[in-house]
Amino acid sequence: MVVTPTFLAKDKLPRWGRGVLIVDEFSWPTIERAIERLLAHAHRNTWAEVAAVLNHELHWEFDNYQPLAG
């Protein structure tokens, strides 16, 4: 989710910051640079390690996923 400080000021509900990119104003180049920096930071040897790093900043559908015991 990408939001601006103006949006946050109008939204009176309390919220947590995880999974939210806050930008001064909406700009695709700014968002792309932020994503590129995050992905560069998350570079690891395995997908599981990458996913763990990204999961600190982003919402992921498999967050806390536990496979069913067979």
mmCIF file of the N, C-alpha and C atoms, coordinates in Angstrom:
data_MODEL
# 
_entry.id   MODEL 
# 
loop_
_atom_site.group_PDB 
_atom_site.id 
_atom_site.type_symbol 
_atom_site.label_atom_id 
_atom_site.label_alt_id 
_atom_site.label_comp_id 
_atom_site.label_asym_id 
_atom_site.label_entity_id 
_atom_site.label_seq_id 
_atom_site.pdbx_PDB_ins_code 
_atom_site.Cartn_x 
_atom_site.Cartn_y 
_atom_site.Cartn_z 
_atom_site.occupancy 
_atom_site.B_iso_or_equiv 
_atom_site.pdbx_formal_charge 
_atom_site.auth_seq_id 
_atom_site.auth_comp_id 
_atom_site.auth_asym_id 
_atom_site.auth_atom_id 
_atom_site.pdbx_PDB_model_num 
ATOM 1   N N  . MET A 1 1  ? 0.852  -1.154  0.000   1.00 0.00 ? 1  MET A N  1 
ATOM 2   C CA . MET A 1 1  ? 0.000  0.000   0.000   1.00 0.00 ? 1  MET A CA 1 
ATOM 3   C C  . MET A 1 1  ? 0.909  1.232   0.000   1.00 0.00 ? 1  MET A C  1 
ATOM 4   N N  . VAL A 1 2  ? 0.572  2.202   -0.833  1.00 0.00 ? 2  VAL A N  1 
ATOM 5   C CA . VAL A 1 2  ? 1.307  3.459   -0.888  1.00 0.00 ? 2  VAL A CA 1 
ATOM 6   C C  . VAL A 1 2  ? 0.359  4.565   -0.445  1.00 0.00 ? 2  VAL A C  1 
ATOM 7   N N  . VAL A 1 3  ? 0.806  5.377   0.514   1.00 0.00 ? 3  VAL A N  1 
ATOM 8   C CA . VAL A 1 3  ? -0.022 6.470   1.018   1.00 0.00 ? 3  VAL A CA 1 
ATOM 9   C C  . VAL A 1 3  ? 0.826  7.731   1.153   1.00 0.00 ? 3  VAL A C  1 
ATOM 10  N N  . THR A 1 4  ? 0.144  8.856   1.257   1.00 0.00 ? 4  THR A N  1 
ATOM 11  C CA . THR A 1 4  ? 0.806  10.135  1.489   1.00 0.00 ? 4  THR A CA 1 
ATOM 12  C C  . THR A 1 4  ? 0.511  10.585  2.921   1.00 0.00 ? 4  THR A C  1 
ATOM 13  N N  . PRO A 1 5  ? 1.325  11.491  3.454   1.00 0.00 ? 5  PRO A N  1 
ATOM 14  C CA . PRO A 1 5  ? 1.022  12.040  4.785   1.00 0.00 ? 5  PRO A CA 1 
ATOM 15  C C  . PRO A 1 5  ? -0.355 12.706  4.830   1.00 0.00 ? 5  PRO A C  1 
ATOM 16  N N  . THR A 1 6  ? -0.765 13.302  3.708   1.00 0.00 ? 6  THR A N  1 
ATOM 17  C CA . THR A 1 6  ? -2.091 13.931  3.654   1.00 0.00 ? 6  THR A CA 1 
ATOM 18  C C  . THR A 1 6  ? -3.177 12.892  3.876   1.00 0.00 ? 6  THR A C  1 
ATOM 19  N N  . PHE A 1 7  ? -3.049 11.753  3.229   1.00 0.00 ? 7  PHE A N  1 
ATOM 20  C CA . PHE A 1 7  ? -4.018 10.675  3.429   1.00 0.00 ? 7  PHE A CA 1 
ATOM 21  C C  . PHE A 1 7  ? -4.040 10.242  4.886   1.00 0.00 ? 7  PHE A C  1 
ATOM 22  N N  . LEU A 1 8  ? -2.853 10.059  5.456   1.00 0.00 ? 8  LEU A N  1 
ATOM 23  C CA . LEU A 1 8  ? -2.784 9.612   6.852   1.00 0.00 ? 8  LEU A CA 1 
ATOM 24  C C  . LEU A 1 8  ? -3.405 10.636  7.791   1.00 0.00 ? 8  LEU A C  1 
ATOM 25  N N  . ALA A 1 9  ? -3.241 11.921  7.502   1.00 0.00 ? 9  ALA A N  1 
ATOM 26  C CA . ALA A 1 9  ? -3.829 12.963  8.349   1.00 0.00 ? 9  ALA A CA 1 
ATOM 27  C C  . ALA A 1 9  ? -5.350 12.936  8.282   1.00 0.00 ? 9  ALA A C  1 
ATOM 28  N N  . LYS A 1 10 ? -5.892 12.581  7.116   1.00 0.00 ? 10 LYS A N  1 
ATOM 29  C CA . LYS A 1 10 ? -7.353 12.537  6.951   1.00 0.00 ? 10 LYS A CA 1 
ATOM 30  C C  . LYS A 1 10 ? -7.948 11.270  7.559   1.00 0.00 ? 10 LYS A C  1 
ATOM 31  N N  . ASP A 1 11 ? -7.187 10.211  7.569   1.00 0.00 ? 11 ASP A N  1 
ATOM 32  C CA . ASP A 1 11 ? -7.655 8.929   8.079   1.00 0.00 ? 11 ASP A CA 1 
ATOM 33  C C  . ASP A 1 11 ? -7.474 8.918   9.591   1.00 0.00 ? 11 ASP A C  1 
ATOM 34  N N  . LYS A 1 12 ? -8.543 8.981   10.315  1.00 0.00 ? 12 LYS A N  1 
ATOM 35  C CA . LYS A 1 12 ? -8.481 9.105   11.771  1.00 0.00 ? 12 LYS A CA 1 
ATOM 36  C C  . LYS A 1 12 ? -8.325 7.773   12.494  1.00 0.00 ? 12 LYS A C  1 
ATOM 37  N N  . LEU A 1 13 ? -8.377 6.663   11.754  1.00 0.00 ? 13 LEU A N  1 
ATOM 38  C CA . LEU A 1 13 ? -8.250 5.364   12.401  1.00 0.00 ? 13 LEU A CA 1 
ATOM 39  C C  . LEU A 1 13 ? -6.802 5.098   12.772  1.00 0.00 ? 13 LEU A C  1 
ATOM 40  N N  . PRO A 1 14 ? -6.566 4.517   13.920  1.00 0.00 ? 14 PRO A N  1 
ATOM 41  C CA . PRO A 1 14 ? -5.191 4.133   14.253  1.00 0.00 ? 14 PRO A CA 1 
ATOM 42  C C  . PRO A 1 14 ? -4.748 3.015   13.322  1.00 0.00 ? 14 PRO A C  1 
ATOM 43  N N  . ARG A 1 15 ? -3.471 2.972   13.012  1.00 0.00 ? 15 ARG A N  1 
ATOM 44  C CA . ARG A 1 15 ? -2.952 1.935   12.125  1.00 0.00 ? 15 ARG A CA 1 
ATOM 45  C C  . ARG A 1 15 ? -1.500 1.649   12.453  1.00 0.00 ? 15 ARG A C  1 
ATOM 46  N N  . TRP A 1 16 ? -1.062 0.462   12.067  1.00 0.00 ? 16 TRP A N  1 
ATOM 47  C CA . TRP A 1 16 ? 0.335  0.080   12.148  1.00 0.00 ? 16 TRP A CA 1 
ATOM 48  C C  . TRP A 1 16 ? 0.999  0.416   10.830  1.00 0.00 ? 16 TRP A C  1 
ATOM 49  N N  . GLY A 1 17 ? 2.320  0.557   10.822  1.00 0.00 ? 17 GLY A N  1 
ATOM 50  C CA . GLY A 1 17 ? 3.022  0.977   9.619   1.00 0.00 ? 17 GLY A CA 1 
ATOM 51  C C  . GLY A 1 17 ? 3.501  -0.132  8.706   1.00 0.00 ? 17 GLY A C  1 
ATOM 52  N N  . ARG A 1 18 ? 3.524  -1.361  9.159   1.00 0.00 ? 18 ARG A N  1 
ATOM 53  C CA . ARG A 1 18 ? 4.039  -2.450  8.325   1.00 0.00 ? 18 ARG A CA 1 
ATOM 54  C C  . ARG A 1 18 ? 3.193  -2.600  7.069   1.00 0.00 ? 18 ARG A C  1 
ATOM 55  N N  . GLY A 1 19 ? 3.858  -2.733  5.939   1.00 0.00 ? 19 GLY A N  1 
ATOM 56  C CA . GLY A 1 19 ? 3.151  -2.922  4.680   1.00 0.00 ? 19 GLY A CA 1 
ATOM 57  C C  . GLY A 1 19 ? 2.706  -1.624  4.033   1.00 0.00 ? 19 GLY A C  1 
ATOM 58  N N  . VAL A 1 20 ? 3.162  -0.488  4.550   1.00 0.00 ? 20 VAL A N  1 
ATOM 59  C CA . VAL A 1 20 ? 2.754  0.807   4.020   1.00 0.00 ? 20 VAL A CA 1 
ATOM 60  C C  . VAL A 1 20 ? 3.993  1.598   3.616   1.00 0.00 ? 20 VAL A C  1 
ATOM 61  N N  . LEU A 1 21 ? 4.037  2.017   2.362   1.00 0.00 ? 21 LEU A N  1 
ATOM 62  C CA . LEU A 1 21 ? 5.085  2.912   1.882   1.00 0.00 ? 21 LEU A CA 1 
ATOM 63  C C  . LEU A 1 21 ? 4.525  4.325   1.923   1.00 0.00 ? 21 LEU A C  1 
ATOM 64  N N  . ILE A 1 22 ? 5.162  5.203   2.662   1.00 0.00 ? 22 ILE A N  1 
ATOM 65  C CA . ILE A 1 22 ? 4.694  6.586   2.787   1.00 0.00 ? 22 ILE A CA 1 
ATOM 66  C C  . ILE A 1 22 ? 5.560  7.467   1.893   1.00 0.00 ? 22 ILE A C  1 
ATOM 67  N N  . VAL A 1 23 ? 4.917  8.170   0.967   1.00 0.00 ? 23 VAL A N  1 
ATOM 68  C CA . VAL A 1 23 ? 5.613  9.078   0.047   1.00 0.00 ? 23 VAL A CA 1 
ATOM 69  C C  . VAL A 1 23 ? 5.016  10.469  0.178   1.00 0.00 ? 23 VAL A C  1 
ATOM 70  N N  . ASP A 1 24 ? 5.828  11.503  -0.061  1.00 0.00 ? 24 ASP A N  1 
ATOM 71  C CA . ASP A 1 24 ? 5.326  12.882  0.023   1.00 0.00 ? 24 ASP A CA 1 
ATOM 72  C C  . ASP A 1 24 ? 4.186  13.120  -0.961  1.00 0.00 ? 24 ASP A C  1 
ATOM 73  N N  . GLU A 1 25 ? 4.375  12.653  -2.202  1.00 0.00 ? 25 GLU A N  1 
ATOM 74  C CA . GLU A 1 25 ? 3.309  12.703  -3.194  1.00 0.00 ? 25 GLU A CA 1 
ATOM 75  C C  . GLU A 1 25 ? 3.454  11.489  -4.095  1.00 0.00 ? 25 GLU A C  1 
ATOM 76  N N  . PHE A 1 26 ? 2.332  11.045  -4.658  1.00 0.00 ? 26 PHE A N  1 
ATOM 77  C CA . PHE A 1 26 ? 2.352  9.826   -5.461  1.00 0.00 ? 26 PHE A CA 1 
ATOM 78  C C  . PHE A 1 26 ? 3.177  10.046  -6.720  1.00 0.00 ? 26 PHE A C  1 
ATOM 79  N N  . SER A 1 27 ? 4.157  9.174   -6.912  1.00 0.00 ? 27 SER A N  1 
ATOM 80  C CA . SER A 1 27 ? 5.039  9.252   -8.071  1.00 0.00 ? 27 SER A CA 1 
ATOM 81  C C  . SER A 1 27 ? 5.541  7.845   -8.374  1.00 0.00 ? 27 SER A C  1 
ATOM 82  N N  . TRP A 1 28 ? 5.234  7.338   -9.581  1.00 0.00 ? 28 TRP A N  1 
ATOM 83  C CA . TRP A 1 28 ? 5.695  6.000   -9.936  1.00 0.00 ? 28 TRP A CA 1 
ATOM 84  C C  . TRP A 1 28 ? 7.211  5.875   -9.841  1.00 0.00 ? 28 TRP A C  1 
ATOM 85  N N  . PRO A 1 29 ? 7.992  6.827   -10.349 1.00 0.00 ? 29 PRO A N  1 
ATOM 86  C CA . PRO A 1 29 ? 9.448  6.682   -10.216 1.00 0.00 ? 29 PRO A CA 1 
ATOM 87  C C  . PRO A 1 29 ? 9.911  6.574   -8.760  1.00 0.00 ? 29 PRO A C  1 
ATOM 88  N N  . THR A 1 30 ? 9.307  7.334   -7.872  1.00 0.00 ? 30 THR A N  1 
ATOM 89  C CA . THR A 1 30 ? 9.659  7.269   -6.448  1.00 0.00 ? 30 THR A CA 1 
ATOM 90  C C  . THR A 1 30 ? 9.327  5.898   -5.875  1.00 0.00 ? 30 THR A C  1 
ATOM 91  N N  . ILE A 1 31 ? 8.160  5.380   -6.220  1.00 0.00 ? 31 ILE A N  1 
ATOM 92  C CA . ILE A 1 31 ? 7.729  4.070   -5.730  1.00 0.00 ? 31 ILE A CA 1 
ATOM 93  C C  . ILE A 1 31 ? 8.646  2.979   -6.281  1.00 0.00 ? 31 ILE A C  1 
ATOM 94  N N  . GLU A 1 32 ? 8.976  3.067   -7.570  1.00 0.00 ? 32 GLU A N  1 
ATOM 95  C CA . GLU A 1 32 ? 9.871  2.080   -8.177  1.00 0.00 ? 32 GLU A CA 1 
ATOM 96  C C  . GLU A 1 32 ? 11.239 2.086   -7.503  1.00 0.00 ? 32 GLU A C  1 
ATOM 97  N N  . ARG A 1 33 ? 11.773 3.256   -7.211  1.00 0.00 ? 33 ARG A N  1 
ATOM 98  C CA . ARG A 1 33 ? 13.076 3.348   -6.530  1.00 0.00 ? 33 ARG A CA 1 
ATOM 99  C C  . ARG A 1 33 ? 13.001 2.728   -5.130  1.00 0.00 ? 33 ARG A C  1 
ATOM 100 N N  . ALA A 1 34 ? 11.912 2.987   -4.430  1.00 0.00 ? 34 ALA A N  1 
ATOM 101 C CA . ALA A 1 34 ? 11.757 2.419   -3.088  1.00 0.00 ? 34 ALA A CA 1 
ATOM 102 C C  . ALA A 1 34 ? 11.695 0.892   -3.155  1.00 0.00 ? 34 ALA A C  1 
ATOM 103 N N  . ILE A 1 35 ? 10.985 0.363   -4.128  1.00 0.00 ? 35 ILE A N  1 
ATOM 104 C CA . ILE A 1 35 ? 10.894 -1.088  -4.285  1.00 0.00 ? 35 ILE A CA 1 
ATOM 105 C C  . ILE A 1 35 ? 12.254 -1.662  -4.669  1.00 0.00 ? 35 ILE A C  1 
ATOM 106 N N  . GLU A 1 36 ? 12.955 -0.996  -5.582  1.00 0.00 ? 36 GLU A N  1 
ATOM 107 C CA . GLU A 1 36 ? 14.294 -1.462  -5.977  1.00 0.00 ? 36 GLU A CA 1 
ATOM 108 C C  . GLU A 1 36 ? 15.250 -1.500  -4.783  1.00 0.00 ? 36 GLU A C  1 
ATOM 109 N N  . ARG A 1 37 ? 15.193 -0.476  -3.932  1.00 0.00 ? 37 ARG A N  1 
ATOM 110 C CA . ARG A 1 37 ? 16.054 -0.450  -2.741  1.00 0.00 ? 37 ARG A CA 1 
ATOM 111 C C  . ARG A 1 37 ? 15.692 -1.589  -1.783  1.00 0.00 ? 37 ARG A C  1 
ATOM 112 N N  . LEU A 1 38 ? 14.402 -1.816  -1.611  1.00 0.00 ? 38 LEU A N  1 
ATOM 113 C CA . LEU A 1 38 ? 13.966 -2.893  -0.726  1.00 0.00 ? 38 LEU A CA 1 
ATOM 114 C C  . LEU A 1 38 ? 14.424 -4.254  -1.262  1.00 0.00 ? 38 LEU A C  1 
ATOM 115 N N  . LEU A 1 39 ? 14.264 -4.472  -2.564  1.00 0.00 ? 39 LEU A N  1 
ATOM 116 C CA . LEU A 1 39 ? 14.674 -5.745  -3.146  1.00 0.00 ? 39 LEU A CA 1 
ATOM 117 C C  . LEU A 1 39 ? 16.188 -5.930  -3.090  1.00 0.00 ? 39 LEU A C  1 
ATOM 118 N N  . ALA A 1 40 ? 16.941 -4.858  -3.304  1.00 0.00 ? 40 ALA A N  1 
ATOM 119 C CA . ALA A 1 40 ? 18.404 -4.947  -3.203  1.00 0.00 ? 40 ALA A CA 1 
ATOM 120 C C  . ALA A 1 40 ? 18.814 -5.313  -1.769  1.00 0.00 ? 40 ALA A C  1 
ATOM 121 N N  . HIS A 1 41 ? 18.125 -4.737  -0.801  1.00 0.00 ? 41 HIS A N  1 
ATOM 122 C CA . HIS A 1 41 ? 18.396 -5.030  0.610   1.00 0.00 ? 41 HIS A CA 1 
ATOM 123 C C  . HIS A 1 41 ? 18.053 -6.485  0.948   1.00 0.00 ? 41 HIS A C  1 
ATOM 124 N N  . ALA A 1 42 ? 17.048 -7.036  0.258   1.00 0.00 ? 42 ALA A N  1 
ATOM 125 C CA . ALA A 1 42 ? 16.553 -8.373  0.575   1.00 0.00 ? 42 ALA A CA 1 
ATOM 126 C C  . ALA A 1 42 ? 17.328 -9.478  -0.143  1.00 0.00 ? 42 ALA A C  1 
ATOM 127 N N  . HIS A 1 43 ? 18.315 -9.129  -0.948  1.00 0.00 ? 43 HIS A N  1 
ATOM 128 C CA . HIS A 1 43 ? 19.046 -10.141 -1.709  1.00 0.00 ? 43 HIS A CA 1 
ATOM 129 C C  . HIS A 1 43 ? 19.678 -11.169 -0.761  1.00 0.00 ? 43 HIS A C  1 
ATOM 130 N N  . ARG A 1 44 ? 19.304 -12.431 -0.949  1.00 0.00 ? 44 ARG A N  1 
ATOM 131 C CA . ARG A 1 44 ? 19.826 -13.535 -0.146  1.00 0.00 ? 44 ARG A CA 1 
ATOM 132 C C  . ARG A 1 44 ? 20.039 -14.729 -1.057  1.00 0.00 ? 44 ARG A C  1 
ATOM 133 N N  . ASN A 1 45 ? 20.537 -15.829 -0.515  1.00 0.00 ? 45 ASN A N  1 
ATOM 134 C CA . ASN A 1 45 ? 20.841 -17.017 -1.305  1.00 0.00 ? 45 ASN A CA 1 
ATOM 135 C C  . ASN A 1 45 ? 19.632 -17.883 -1.626  1.00 0.00 ? 45 ASN A C  1 
ATOM 136 N N  . THR A 1 46 ? 18.601 -17.839 -0.798  1.00 0.00 ? 46 THR A N  1 
ATOM 137 C CA . THR A 1 46 ? 17.428 -18.691 -1.033  1.00 0.00 ? 46 THR A CA 1 
ATOM 138 C C  . THR A 1 46 ? 16.157 -17.851 -0.988  1.00 0.00 ? 46 THR A C  1 
ATOM 139 N N  . TRP A 1 47 ? 15.102 -18.380 -1.627  1.00 0.00 ? 47 TRP A N  1 
ATOM 140 C CA . TRP A 1 47 ? 13.812 -17.697 -1.607  1.00 0.00 ? 47 TRP A CA 1 
ATOM 141 C C  . TRP A 1 47 ? 13.307 -17.563 -0.168  1.00 0.00 ? 47 TRP A C  1 
ATOM 142 N N  . ALA A 1 48 ? 13.490 -18.576 0.640   1.00 0.00 ? 48 ALA A N  1 
ATOM 143 C CA . ALA A 1 48 ? 13.016 -18.513 2.027   1.00 0.00 ? 48 ALA A CA 1 
ATOM 144 C C  . ALA A 1 48 ? 13.676 -17.354 2.767   1.00 0.00 ? 48 ALA A C  1 
ATOM 145 N N  . GLU A 1 49 ? 14.966 -17.138 2.541   1.00 0.00 ? 49 GLU A N  1 
ATOM 146 C CA . GLU A 1 49 ? 15.666 -16.022 3.194   1.00 0.00 ? 49 GLU A CA 1 
ATOM 147 C C  . GLU A 1 49 ? 15.182 -14.684 2.656   1.00 0.00 ? 49 GLU A C  1 
ATOM 148 N N  . VAL A 1 50 ? 14.981 -14.591 1.345   1.00 0.00 ? 50 VAL A N  1 
ATOM 149 C CA . VAL A 1 50 ? 14.452 -13.351 0.746   1.00 0.00 ? 50 VAL A CA 1 
ATOM 150 C C  . VAL A 1 50 ? 13.074 -13.056 1.316   1.00 0.00 ? 50 VAL A C  1 
ATOM 151 N N  . ALA A 1 51 ? 12.216 -14.077 1.342   1.00 0.00 ? 51 ALA A N  1 
ATOM 152 C CA . ALA A 1 51 ? 10.855 -13.899 1.849   1.00 0.00 ? 51 ALA A CA 1 
ATOM 153 C C  . ALA A 1 51 ? 10.860 -13.430 3.300   1.00 0.00 ? 51 ALA A C  1 
ATOM 154 N N  . ALA A 1 52 ? 11.765 -13.959 4.102   1.00 0.00 ? 52 ALA A N  1 
ATOM 155 C CA . ALA A 1 52 ? 11.836 -13.552 5.509   1.00 0.00 ? 52 ALA A CA 1 
ATOM 156 C C  . ALA A 1 52 ? 12.197 -12.079 5.634   1.00 0.00 ? 52 ALA A C  1 
ATOM 157 N N  . VAL A 1 53 ? 13.131 -11.608 4.806   1.00 0.00 ? 53 VAL A N  1 
ATOM 158 C CA . VAL A 1 53 ? 13.518 -10.191 4.849   1.00 0.00 ? 53 VAL A CA 1 
ATOM 159 C C  . VAL A 1 53 ? 12.355 -9.311  4.378   1.00 0.00 ? 53 VAL A C  1 
ATOM 160 N N  . LEU A 1 54 ? 11.742 -9.676  3.244   1.00 0.00 ? 54 LEU A N  1 
ATOM 161 C CA . LEU A 1 54 ? 10.629 -8.876  2.719   1.00 0.00 ? 54 LEU A CA 1 
ATOM 162 C C  . LEU A 1 54 ? 9.444  -8.857  3.674   1.00 0.00 ? 54 LEU A C  1 
ATOM 163 N N  . ASN A 1 55 ? 9.264  -9.952  4.391   1.00 0.00 ? 55 ASN A N  1 
ATOM 164 C CA . ASN A 1 55 ? 8.131  -10.046 5.303   1.00 0.00 ? 55 ASN A CA 1 
ATOM 165 C C  . ASN A 1 55 ? 8.225  -9.052  6.459   1.00 0.00 ? 55 ASN A C  1 
ATOM 166 N N  . HIS A 1 56 ? 9.412  -8.528  6.715   1.00 0.00 ? 56 HIS A N  1 
ATOM 167 C CA . HIS A 1 56 ? 9.537  -7.501  7.764   1.00 0.00 ? 56 HIS A CA 1 
ATOM 168 C C  . HIS A 1 56 ? 8.871  -6.194  7.345   1.00 0.00 ? 56 HIS A C  1 
ATOM 169 N N  . GLU A 1 57 ? 8.804  -5.923  6.054   1.00 0.00 ? 57 GLU A N  1 
ATOM 170 C CA . GLU A 1 57 ? 8.258  -4.658  5.558   1.00 0.00 ? 57 GLU A CA 1 
ATOM 171 C C  . GLU A 1 57 ? 6.897  -4.791  4.892   1.00 0.00 ? 57 GLU A C  1 
ATOM 172 N N  . LEU A 1 58 ? 6.616  -5.930  4.294   1.00 0.00 ? 58 LEU A N  1 
ATOM 173 C CA . LEU A 1 58 ? 5.431  -6.094  3.460   1.00 0.00 ? 58 LEU A CA 1 
ATOM 174 C C  . LEU A 1 58 ? 4.436  -7.070  4.075   1.00 0.00 ? 58 LEU A C  1 
ATOM 175 N N  . HIS A 1 59 ? 3.193  -6.967  3.644   1.00 0.00 ? 59 HIS A N  1 
ATOM 176 C CA . HIS A 1 59 ? 2.188  -7.970  3.986   1.00 0.00 ? 59 HIS A CA 1 
ATOM 177 C C  . HIS A 1 59 ? 2.308  -9.086  2.969   1.00 0.00 ? 59 HIS A C  1 
ATOM 178 N N  . TRP A 1 60 ? 2.324  -10.310 3.435   1.00 0.00 ? 60 TRP A N  1 
ATOM 179 C CA . TRP A 1 60 ? 2.486  -11.460 2.561   1.00 0.00 ? 60 TRP A CA 1 
ATOM 180 C C  . TRP A 1 60 ? 1.401  -12.463 2.873   1.00 0.00 ? 60 TRP A C  1 
ATOM 181 N N  . GLU A 1 61 ? 0.762  -12.997 1.831   1.00 0.00 ? 61 GLU A N  1 
ATOM 182 C CA . GLU A 1 61 ? -0.354 -13.915 2.046   1.00 0.00 ? 61 GLU A CA 1 
ATOM 183 C C  . GLU A 1 61 ? 0.037  -15.166 2.829   1.00 0.00 ? 61 GLU A C  1 
ATOM 184 N N  . PHE A 1 62 ? 1.321  -15.526 2.809   1.00 0.00 ? 62 PHE A N  1 
ATOM 185 C CA . PHE A 1 62 ? 1.758  -16.719 3.520   1.00 0.00 ? 62 PHE A CA 1 
ATOM 186 C C  . PHE A 1 62 ? 2.420  -16.394 4.861   1.00 0.00 ? 62 PHE A C  1 
ATOM 187 N N  . ASP A 1 63 ? 2.236  -15.181 5.352   1.00 0.00 ? 63 ASP A N  1 
ATOM 188 C CA . ASP A 1 63 ? 2.770  -14.815 6.645   1.00 0.00 ? 63 ASP A CA 1 
ATOM 189 C C  . ASP A 1 63 ? 2.212  -15.772 7.706   1.00 0.00 ? 63 ASP A C  1 
ATOM 190 N N  . ASN A 1 64 ? 3.105  -16.353 8.485   1.00 0.00 ? 64 ASN A N  1 
ATOM 191 C CA . ASN A 1 64 ? 2.736  -17.314 9.546   1.00 0.00 ? 64 ASN A CA 1 
ATOM 192 C C  . ASN A 1 64 ? 2.088  -18.591 9.023   1.00 0.00 ? 64 ASN A C  1 
ATOM 193 N N  . TYR A 1 65 ? 2.280  -18.878 7.744   1.00 0.00 ? 65 TYR A N  1 
ATOM 194 C CA . TYR A 1 65 ? 1.713  -20.099 7.146   1.00 0.00 ? 65 TYR A CA 1 
ATOM 195 C C  . TYR A 1 65 ? 2.363  -21.334 7.753   1.00 0.00 ? 65 TYR A C  1 
ATOM 196 N N  . GLN A 1 66 ? 1.550  -22.286 8.097   1.00 0.00 ? 66 GLN A N  1 
ATOM 197 C CA . GLN A 1 66 ? 2.035  -23.573 8.604   1.00 0.00 ? 66 GLN A CA 1 
ATOM 198 C C  . GLN A 1 66 ? 1.403  -24.669 7.752   1.00 0.00 ? 66 GLN A C  1 
ATOM 199 N N  . PRO A 1 67 ? 2.210  -25.489 7.069   1.00 0.00 ? 67 PRO A N  1 
ATOM 200 C CA . PRO A 1 67 ? 1.619  -26.572 6.269   1.00 0.00 ? 67 PRO A CA 1 
ATOM 201 C C  . PRO A 1 67 ? 0.885  -27.560 7.166   1.00 0.00 ? 67 PRO A C  1 
ATOM 202 N N  . LEU A 1 68 ? -0.153 -28.145 6.614   1.00 0.00 ? 68 LEU A N  1 
ATOM 203 C CA . LEU A 1 68 ? -0.907 -29.149 7.363   1.00 0.00 ? 68 LEU A CA 1 
ATOM 204 C C  . LEU A 1 68 ? -0.052 -30.383 7.562   1.00 0.00 ? 68 LEU A C  1 
ATOM 205 N N  . ALA A 1 69 ? -0.129 -30.899 8.743   1.00 0.00 ? 69 ALA A N  1 
ATOM 206 C CA . ALA A 1 69 ? 0.632  -32.130 9.040   1.00 0.00 ? 69 ALA A CA 1 
ATOM 207 C C  . ALA A 1 69 ? -0.056 -33.290 8.318   1.00 0.00 ? 69 ALA A C  1 
ATOM 208 N N  . GLY A 1 70 ? 0.718  -34.089 7.632   1.00 0.00 ? 70 GLY A N  1 
ATOM 209 C CA . GLY A 1 70 ? 0.175  -35.189 6.826   1.00 0.00 ? 70 GLY A CA 1 
ATOM 210 C C  . GLY A 1 70 ? 0.035  -36.405 7.577   1.00 0.00 ? 70 GLY A C  1 
# 
